[in-house]
Every structure is written in structure tokens, then in C-alpha cells.
Amino acid sequence: MKICARCDLRILPGDEKPVDNAAPTGAGTTVYIHKHLCRKTPTQTSPRPWSRES
């Protein structure tokens, strides 16, 4: 089973596209993404002040 590096969902056999990772932390590794454009996983880079419990 392969996981898409873009959306973090499972990739069915035959629906993957290999991509070389050129980042310094994983240079030379191959990651897989869906053949067709998929939605990126949302990321939160800083805490939201309204999400804290008072």
C-alpha cells in the first residue's frame, strides 16, 4: 500500500506517479503522488487563539 505525499490518502495500484525527492532531508528517495491532482492536506503552522479552552 502506498500513501500519497500530497494528500496523505491511500493510492490504488496503477494510480501512482513516482516523484524523486530532492529535499536535503530525504535526497534520493522516491515518493508517490496520485496521477491526477489531489487536494493537499491542510497544515496549521501556528496555534489559533480562539481554539484554546479558557
Secondary structure, 3 states (H helix, E strand, C coil): CEECCCCCCEECCCCEEEEECCCCCCCCCEEEEECCCCCCCCCCCCCCHHHCCC
